Amino acid sequence: DGGISDMLPYLGRFLIVLMAIGFLSVFIWSARPRIYEDISQVFLIAIILLLVLGAAFLLRQAKATEYLIPIALASLLLTVFFDYQLAFAGTVSLALLLGGMAGNQFSISFITIVVGAMSIVAVSRVRSRSWIFKAILFIFIGYVFAICSIGFVRYSPLSEMAMAWLFGGINALLCPVLSYGLMVFLEYLFDVT
């Protein structure tokens, strides 16, 4: 063996990244073209996604569970800074990227879409600071449903699912708090409100 067959996994990952970024780029181009007129907004979107991808990479290197990846962070920040539609497109792109990073284990993609959607719903109409509590609840519910779905398909024991719920709960507590802190910092850095 060797030769071209050794290159195919790298080509596959490259194509996944290309399609994920292409999906988000085409969405922005067709639905939110004004974003391309302000390069700082493009950078803001990229930084938000890279924060989660960087955390996923570090957690993967540390052999930590996928349920600790702060996937809701991107959905929360994109919803607050832009809108729920762009946030969902960003969440789908992030789901594809995380699935590719995880060696084509697309359970993380499913989790990202479910938890991301719940995050978007939680903050789509932010009117007060109490959104943090609503986000914690919605994110945790998203984790519970996603973990149950995957656990039932895999015939996972209840103890394994309970441990995953614990990690999802930790993530549900941390993501809204982290996103609030990052919101303040990114608002200042990119001069957005």
Contacts in CASP RR format, 6 or more apart in sequence:
PFRMAT RR
TARGET T0000
AUTHOR 0000-0000-0000
METHOD contacts of the structure
MODEL  1
DGGISDMLPYLGRFLIVLMAIGFLSVFIWSARPRIYEDISQVFLIAIILL
LVLGAAFLLRQAKATEYLIPIALASLLLTVFFDYQLAFAGTVSLALLLGG
MAGNQFSISFITIVVGAMSIVAVSRVRSRSWIFKAILFIFIGYVFAICSI
GFVRYSPLSEMAMAWLFGGINALLCPVLSYGLMVFLEYLFDVT
13 100 0 8 1.000
16 96 0 8 1.000
16 97 0 8 1.000
16 99 0 8 1.000
16 100 0 8 1.000
17 97 0 8 1.000
17 100 0 8 1.000
19 96 0 8 1.000
20 93 0 8 1.000
20 94 0 8 1.000
20 96 0 8 1.000
20 97 0 8 1.000
21 93 0 8 1.000
22 93 0 8 1.000
23 89 0 8 1.000
23 92 0 8 1.000
23 93 0 8 1.000
23 96 0 8 1.000
24 45 0 8 1.000
24 89 0 8 1.000
24 90 0 8 1.000
24 92 0 8 1.000
24 93 0 8 1.000
27 86 0 8 1.000
27 89 0 8 1.000
27 90 0 8 1.000
28 35 0 8 1.000
28 36 0 8 1.000
28 45 0 8 1.000
28 86 0 8 1.000
28 89 0 8 1.000
29 36 0 8 1.000
31 85 0 8 1.000
31 86 0 8 1.000
31 89 0 8 1.000
32 82 0 8 1.000
32 86 0 8 1.000
35 41 0 8 1.000
35 42 0 8 1.000
35 45 0 8 1.000
35 82 0 8 1.000
35 86 0 8 1.000
36 42 0 8 1.000
40 190 0 8 1.000
40 191 0 8 1.000
40 192 0 8 1.000
41 82 0 8 1.000
41 190 0 8 1.000
41 192 0 8 1.000
43 190 0 8 1.000
44 81 0 8 1.000
44 186 0 8 1.000
44 190 0 8 1.000
44 192 0 8 1.000
45 78 0 8 1.000
45 82 0 8 1.000
45 86 0 8 1.000
45 90 0 8 1.000
47 186 0 8 1.000
48 73 0 8 1.000
48 74 0 8 1.000
48 77 0 8 1.000
48 78 0 8 1.000
48 81 0 8 1.000
48 186 0 8 1.000
49 74 0 8 1.000
49 90 0 8 1.000
49 93 0 8 1.000
49 94 0 8 1.000
49 97 0 8 1.000
51 70 0 8 1.000
51 73 0 8 1.000
51 74 0 8 1.000
51 182 0 8 1.000
52 69 0 8 1.000
52 70 0 8 1.000
52 71 0 8 1.000
52 73 0 8 1.000
52 74 0 8 1.000
52 94 0 8 1.000
52 98 0 8 1.000
53 94 0 8 1.000
53 97 0 8 1.000
53 98 0 8 1.000
53 101 0 8 1.000
55 69 0 8 1.000
55 70 0 8 1.000
55 73 0 8 1.000
56 66 0 8 1.000
56 69 0 8 1.000
56 98 0 8 1.000
56 101 0 8 1.000
57 101 0 8 1.000
59 65 0 8 1.000
59 66 0 8 1.000
59 68 0 8 1.000
59 69 0 8 1.000
60 101 0 8 1.000
60 102 0 8 1.000
65 164 0 8 1.000
65 167 0 8 1.000
66 102 0 8 1.000
66 107 0 8 1.000
66 108 0 8 1.000
66 111 0 8 1.000
67 111 0 8 1.000
67 143 0 8 1.000
67 147 0 8 1.000
67 164 0 8 1.000
67 167 0 8 1.000
67 168 0 8 1.000
67 171 0 8 1.000
68 167 0 8 1.000
68 168 0 8 1.000
68 170 0 8 1.000
68 171 0 8 1.000
69 98 0 8 1.000
69 108 0 8 1.000
69 171 0 8 1.000
70 171 0 8 1.000
70 174 0 8 1.000
70 175 0 8 1.000
70 178 0 8 1.000
71 94 0 8 1.000
71 98 0 8 1.000
71 111 0 8 1.000
71 112 0 8 1.000
71 115 0 8 1.000
71 116 0 8 1.000
71 171 0 8 1.000
71 175 0 8 1.000
72 115 0 8 1.000
72 116 0 8 1.000
72 118 0 8 1.000
72 119 0 8 1.000
72 135 0 8 1.000
72 139 0 8 1.000
72 171 0 8 1.000
72 172 0 8 1.000
72 175 0 8 1.000
72 176 0 8 1.000
72 179 0 8 1.000
73 175 0 8 1.000
73 178 0 8 1.000
73 179 0 8 1.000
73 182 0 8 1.000
74 87 0 8 1.000
74 90 0 8 1.000
74 91 0 8 1.000
74 94 0 8 1.000
74 116 0 8 1.000
75 87 0 8 1.000
75 88 0 8 1.000
75 90 0 8 1.000
75 91 0 8 1.000
75 115 0 8 1.000
75 116 0 8 1.000
75 117 0 8 1.000
75 119 0 8 1.000
75 120 0 8 1.000
76 119 0 8 1.000
76 120 0 8 1.000
76 122 0 8 1.000
76 123 0 8 1.000
76 135 0 8 1.000
76 175 0 8 1.000
76 176 0 8 1.000
76 179 0 8 1.000
77 179 0 8 1.000
77 182 0 8 1.000
77 183 0 8 1.000
77 186 0 8 1.000
78 86 0 8 1.000
78 87 0 8 1.000
78 90 0 8 1.000
78 91 0 8 1.000
79 87 0 8 1.000
79 119 0 8 1.000
79 120 0 8 1.000
79 123 0 8 1.000
79 124 0 8 1.000
80 123 0 8 1.000
80 126 0 8 1.000
80 179 0 8 1.000
80 183 0 8 1.000
81 183 0 8 1.000
81 186 0 8 1.000
81 192 0 8 1.000
84 120 0 8 1.000
84 121 0 8 1.000
84 124 0 8 1.000
87 116 0 8 1.000
87 120 0 8 1.000
88 117 0 8 1.000
88 120 0 8 1.000
91 112 0 8 1.000
91 113 0 8 1.000
91 116 0 8 1.000
91 117 0 8 1.000
91 120 0 8 1.000
92 113 0 8 1.000
94 112 0 8 1.000
95 108 0 8 1.000
95 109 0 8 1.000
95 110 0 8 1.000
95 112 0 8 1.000
95 113 0 8 1.000
96 109 0 8 1.000
98 108 0 8 1.000
98 109 0 8 1.000
98 112 0 8 1.000
99 105 0 8 1.000
99 106 0 8 1.000
99 108 0 8 1.000
99 109 0 8 1.000
100 106 0 8 1.000
102 108 0 8 1.000
107 150 0 8 1.000
110 146 0 8 1.000
110 149 0 8 1.000
110 150 0 8 1.000
111 143 0 8 1.000
111 146 0 8 1.000
111 147 0 8 1.000
111 150 0 8 1.000
114 142 0 8 1.000
114 145 0 8 1.000
114 146 0 8 1.000
114 149 0 8 1.000
115 139 0 8 1.000
115 142 0 8 1.000
115 143 0 8 1.000
115 146 0 8 1.000
116 139 0 8 1.000
118 138 0 8 1.000
118 139 0 8 1.000
118 141 0 8 1.000
118 142 0 8 1.000
119 135 0 8 1.000
119 138 0 8 1.000
119 139 0 8 1.000
119 175 0 8 1.000
121 138 0 8 1.000
122 131 0 8 1.000
122 134 0 8 1.000
122 135 0 8 1.000
122 137 0 8 1.000
122 138 0 8 1.000
122 139 0 8 1.000
123 131 0 8 1.000
123 134 0 8 1.000
123 135 0 8 1.000
131 176 0 8 1.000
132 176 0 8 1.000
132 177 0 8 1.000
132 180 0 8 1.000
135 172 0 8 1.000
135 175 0 8 1.000
135 176 0 8 1.000
135 179 0 8 1.000
136 172 0 8 1.000
136 173 0 8 1.000
136 176 0 8 1.000
137 172 0 8 1.000
139 168 0 8 1.000
139 169 0 8 1.000
139 171 0 8 1.000
139 172 0 8 1.000
139 175 0 8 1.000
139 176 0 8 1.000
140 168 0 8 1.000
140 169 0 8 1.000
140 172 0 8 1.000
143 164 0 8 1.000
143 165 0 8 1.000
143 168 0 8 1.000
143 169 0 8 1.000
143 171 0 8 1.000
143 172 0 8 1.000
144 165 0 8 1.000
147 161 0 8 1.000
147 164 0 8 1.000
147 165 0 8 1.000
147 168 0 8 1.000
148 161 0 8 1.000
150 156 0 8 1.000
151 160 0 8 1.000
151 161 0 8 1.000
186 192 0 8 1.000
187 193 0 8 1.000
END
